Amino acid sequence: MSRPATLGDLRASGWESRPVKEEVRANAIANIAAGLPLVDGVFGYDETVFPQLENALIAGHDVIFLGERGQAKTRIIRSLTNLLDEWMPIVAGSEINDDPYNPVSHHARVLIAERGDDTPIDWVHRDRRFGEKLATPDTSIADLIGEVDPIKVAEGRYLSDELTIHYGLVPRTNRGIFAINELPDLAERIQVGLLNVLEERDVQIRGYKIRLPLDVMLVASANPEDYTNRGRIITPLKDRFGSQIRTHYPLDIETEIDVIEQEARPLGIDGMTVAVPSYMTEIVAEISQQARSSPHVNQRSGVSVRLSVANYETLVANAMRRALKSGETEVVPRVSDLEAIAASTSGKIEIETVDDGREGLVLDRIVKTSVLEVFRSRVRPEHLGALVHAFDDGKVVHTGEELPAAQYAELLGSVDGLPEALSDLATSESPGAVASAIEFILEGLHLSKRLNKDSVGGKATYRSRS
């Protein structure tokens, strides 16, 4: 179906103009009534954040999302464009998306006055109706609102001519959604320039006698730590946001796992298969959960879900590297691969200690606690008695990164009680899966204080405690 190409065609089509917040409200209400989510690909907010967001959109509020790093604030903001109409008509050539029925720029007003119903119309997709700015201390009013363009002056226009203005990001997002990330980092004098945008819905540029009645939905994000460390949101600006919505990290392991499985980049090489046991994914998720409750980790800085994703990717990468070196085609992460996640963890958590070397000890404790928690939730104690008894009778098992998966598989027939201990893990019978499960069981028994473990480099020996 062709869209109207002139102002007259647009009027004849019956198209009606409506403010951007009315547009968002109507589409949000339609989604809610149909049982459709407002935001796709964000987990764990169905009972907390999203109801508040629905209220804010129905109320027609400008919104600020307050939360630590890695809580999907930006993803939620960018997804709001899906609540705009797919296509929107503008006066052709307009820099600020002029409404054909209510033009505000000098260009659009003159064009419509000259050509009337023959005024050409362009159509803008909703993806182009979103503007975004990362707040930095050097952000200026010219960036956000606009400035005199010296090139246009040099072309012969008078300074008093409105056409000499180079519009900033906010006017260029007229009839759309404008987002400011990390709002407290914006200098306070620049924040003042947004007051009119949020209340009077207009902008004023330099000394011009010009008033642009903009139609913009303003959305912002902020980290609570920024209020004291790097800046603050001035009180008049906070007062003008209709809703402040607090985001949070995943509240349970299941949600953390959902995020990992969605966000982690798949790792595949021709001729090799990758299979990550569910208990290994759960361990990675548990590590983040443990870090968020650890007194040794700076909780004000936060523990982003990016930690879980990066650790999962590192775990698989280390397993891939091990398989390549040993000539195996099956990639299955093991407990011994968890040593590799130190590289992907160190830059994402802040340890609350000044002692050198303590960071490694804190991380090691978090990993061990996570393995033990998953072990206790996955393996029934009554299935471990025969295996522990085998070690009491003198059995010793060696593990390590250099040990091929096939050697682990041989243990099933030589260690009493091992098949029964593995039964709770519902693992496949492939050598790689068996090797991973055996390491998990042995490490769980060690952390449960039922086996001793001697570690040297990447090798480990499990033996009886007696």
N, C-alpha and C positions, 0 to 999 in steps of 0.2 A: 504494500500500500504506500503510495507516494505521499509525502508530507507537503503541506502548503508552502509555496515559495514566495508569496508576497503577503503584505499586511491584509489586503482585501481577501485573499484566499483563506487566511487564518481566521478572520472574522466569520467568513461563510462556513468554515468547518465547525464552528461552535466551541472552539477551544476557549477555556476560561483561565485567566491568570489568578494565581493564589500565592500568598507568601510562602517562603521556603519552610517555615515551621508548620504551617497548615498542611503542606505537602507531606512532610515527614510524619506528622501526626496521623493523617489519613491512611498512609501506607503502613504505619506501625499498627494502627487499630485493625486494619485488614489482616495483617499477619497474626496478631494475637487472637483474633476471632477465628482464624483458620487453624490455630494450633501450630503455627510455624514459628521457628526461632527468629529473633531479631538479628542475632549474630551467629554465624557458623564457625566451627573450628575452635571454640573456646569452651573448656570443660570446667566443671565445678562451681559455676556461678548461677545455676538454675534457681536456687533457693535464696540466694544472697544478693548478688550484684544485679542480675537481669531484671528482677521485679522493680528495683529502684530505677533502673534505666527506662523501663516501660513507663513508669509513673512520670519521669522527667519528660519523656517525649510526648506523652499524651498532654501534659501540662504546658508544653511549648517552651521549656526552659533551655537556657544555655547551661552547659554542664562542665564541671571540672572533676576529673578522675584522680583520686588521691591514693597512692600506693607505692610500695617499694618496687625496685627494678624487677623486670621479668614477670609481671602480673598481667600481661596482655592488654595493657591500657591502650597502646598505639593500635593494636590489631582491632580492638573494639571501635576505636574512633574511626579508623579507615573504613570499617565495614558499614558505617552509618550511611555511606553513599548508596547502599542497596535499598535504602528507604526513600530515595528520591525517584521521581518519575524517570523512565529510561531516557526520554528525549525532551528537550526544552527549547522553545523558539526564542531567538534573540534578534535584535536589529542587526542586519549584516554589517560586518566591520566594526562592531562595538567592542571596545577593550574591556568593558565592565559588564558584559552580559545584559545589556539593556532590555527591559521588558517592552515588547512592541506596543503594549497598551499604556504603559506608564514609563516613558523614557526619562532618564535622569541626566545623561551626559550631553554635552553640547553637540557632539557628533550626531547622536541619535535624534535629538530634538530638531536639528536643522534638516536632517535627511527626511524625516517624516513630514516636516512642514513643506518641503519642496516636492515630495513625490506622493504623499498621501497613501492611498491604498495600493499604489505600485511600489511602495517601499520594499526592498528585498529582505527576505527572512532567511537566517541560518538556523540550523538545529544543532544543539550541543548535547553530547551524551553525558549521562550522570557522572561518569568517571572523570570528566573534565570540570566538574562543578565542585571539586574538592581542592582546597589550598592548605598548605601545611608549612609551618616554620618551627625549626628547633631554636628555642630561645637561647641566645648566647649574650654575654655582656656587651658585645660590639654591635648587637642589633640596633638599628636606628629607626626613627620615625619614618624616614624616607623608605626604608625597606617595607614597613607595614602599611603606611598610609599613602605616601607619594612625595614627589619632589619636582621642582622645576627642571625641565630637560634642556640643558644648554644648547644642544644640537638644534632643537626646534626653535629656540630663540635666534640662533645664528642663521636659520633659514629665513628670517625676516619677520617673525611674529612678535607682537608686543608682549611684554611681561604680563600685562593684564589679560591677555588672551587665555581663556581656559584650555585651549588646545596645546599650550606649552607644557602642560602638566604630564609628568610620567607617573602613572598610577602605581601604587604599591600593591602588595599581596592581598590586602583585605578588600580594596575596591575591585580588584580583578577576580575575586571570589564572590562578587555580588550575585545574589540568588543561588547561593550554594552554602557549603559547610567549610568553615575555616578552623584549623586546629593549630594550637600552640603547644608544643611539647616542652616539658620542664619549665613551666611558667615562672617559678621563683628565680630562675637564672636571668630573667629579663630585668634590665635596670629599672628602678622604681620610676624614674622620670619618663621612661618609655611606656611603662604600664599605664601611666596617666593618660597617654594618648588613646588607650582602648576604652576609656570610660564612656565616651560618647557612642562608640560602636555598640556597647552593651545596653545602654539606657535610651539615648535619643535616636539610636540606630542611624547615625550619620557620621561623616568625617569632615574635617576642615583642613585645608592644605595651605601652609604658609600664611601669607597675608592676604590671600585671595578672598574676595567676597563670593565664596562658592560653598554650597552646601549639597552634599551628595547623600540623599536619604537611602542608605544601603539596606538591603534585605539579606542579612547574613545570620546563620546559626553559628555561634562561637562555642568551640569545645576545647578544653585544655587538659593537660596532665601535669601532675606534680608529685614529687617524692617527699614524704614527710620530713626526711632528714635534711632536705634542702632549706627548710624554713630557718634553720639555725646555722647550718654550715656554709651555705653559699648565697643565701638571699631570702626574701620573703615575698609574699603576695600582699600588696598594699590593701588596707582594709576597705577602701571604697570599691576596689576592683572585686574583691571577694564578695562583697555585698551585692554586686550586680549579677553574679552567677546564680541562676535559679536553683540548681541542685549540685550538691557535692556528694559524690559516690565513692565509697571506700572499697578498694579491691583487696584481694588477699591471695595467698599461695594455696595450692591444693590442700584440702583438709584431710585427705585420706590417701592411702597407697593406690587405690584403684584409679583415682583421678590423675595422680602423678604418672601412672603407667599409661593411661590414655594419651597424655601429653607426649610422653616419650615415643610411643608408637606412631603418633601423627607427625611429630616434628623431626625425628631422627632421619638422616639421609641414608637411604639403602646403600649397602656396600656389596657390590657383586663383581666378580671377575669370571670371564668365560671359563667353563670347565670346573668351577668351584661352587659349592652350595653353602649357604649361610643359614644356620639354624640356632636361634638364641633360646635356650630353655627359659620357661616362664619364671622359674625361681631366680635366675640370674637377672632378668629384667626387674623382678621384685626387689632384689638386693640393691640395684642401682637406685630405684625409687626410694627405698628405705634409707639409703645414705643421705639423701636430701632431707627427708623427714627428720632424721636424727640430728642433722646439722642445724635445722631450724629450732630445735629444742635444746641444743647444747649450750651450757653456760660459758664454754670456751670460745664460742663463735659470736662475733658482733651481730646481734639481731637487728640493730638499727640500720645496718648496712643491707641486711636481707640476704637470703639464699635463693637465688633465682631458679626458676625451672630450667633455665639454660644449663645449669649445673647437671641436672639429670640427663638432658639430651646430650651434652658434650661427653659426660662419663660413659653413657651407653655407646656412643660412636667410638670412643677410645677403646672401650672393652672389646668391641667387635673388631676394631682395627688391629689390636694386639693379637687377638685370636687368628686373624687373617695372616699376620706376619709370621706367627708361629707355624701355621699350616704350610705356608710357602717354604719356610726353611726346612721343614721335615718332609716335604714332598707329598703332603696329604691334600685331598680334594674336598674334604668336609671341614667346615669352619664352625666350631662350637665353643663359645667362651667357657672358661673354667674359673674357679675361685682364684687360682694362681694368676690369672690375667688381671685381677683387681689391683695388683701392684702398679699397673700402668696408669691408673686414673689419677695418680698424684699430679701428673702434668696438667690434666684438664680441670682439676679441683683447686689447685693453689691460687690461681688468679681470680677465683669466683667466690671465695669466702675469706673473711677477715678474722684472723685468730686474735682473741683477747688476751694476748700475752706479750711480754717484751723479752722473754728469754730466748736466746738463739737455739734453734733446733726443736723448739716446742711444737712448731706447726706440724712437723711430720708425725710427732707422737699423738697429737690431737686427731689428725686425720686417720691414723692407724687405729685408734680407739673407736672412732666413728664407724669405720669399715667393719671391724670385728663385731661391734655391737649389732650392726645391720645384718651381717651373715647369721649371727646367733638368733636374732629375732625371726628371720625367715625360716631358719632351720627348725625352730620350735613350732612355728605355725604350719610347717609342711610335713614334718616327719613325726609319726607316733612313737612314743618311747618304747612301747611293747614290741616294736619291730626291730629294736636295736640290741636287745639282750644277747642274742646268739653271736652277733658281730663283736661286741665288747668282750664276750667270753673267749672268742678266738684270739684276740690280742692278749688276753690274760694268759693264754696257753703258749705265748711266745711269738705270735705272728707279728711281723714287721712289714710295713708297706712304704715304698718310696714313691714320691710324686715329684713333679716338676715340669717346667716349661719344655725341657728338651725330651721328655719322655713321650714316645709315640702313643697315639690313642689305642693302637692294637695291644700294647702291653697292659693297659688298664683293663681291656676287655678280658684278658687272660685271668685277671684276678677273680672274676665271677666264679670260676671253677676251682679256685685254689684257696679262697677265704670263706670259711663257714659263716653263714648269716648275712653275707653281703647281698645276695639277690633279694632276700626278705627286706633288708634295710632300704633298698632302692624301690621297692614296690609302691611306696606312697608318692613317688615323684612322677609316675606315669610317663617315664622317658621311653624313647624308642630304643631299639636294640642295635643301632649303629655304633661303631667304635667311638666316634666323637661324642655322642650323647652319653654313652656309658662312662667315658672318661670324665666328663663334666660332672655327672651325678656322683661318681665315686669321690672325687675331690670335695664336693659339697658335703657329703655325708661325713667324711673323715674330718674335715675342718669343723663341722658342727659338733662332732663328738669331742674334738679337742677344746673348743670354746666352751663346751658344757662340762669341761673338767673330767672327762671320762677317758681321754687318751692324752699321752704326751706327744709333743711335736718338737723336733729339732730342725731348725732352718739354717741353711747356708747358701747364700746367694739366691738363685731361683729354684733351689731344690729343697725338699722337705722329707722328713722321715717320721712316720707315725708309729708309736709303740705303746705298750701298756703302761699305766701309771704306777704299777706295783714293781 
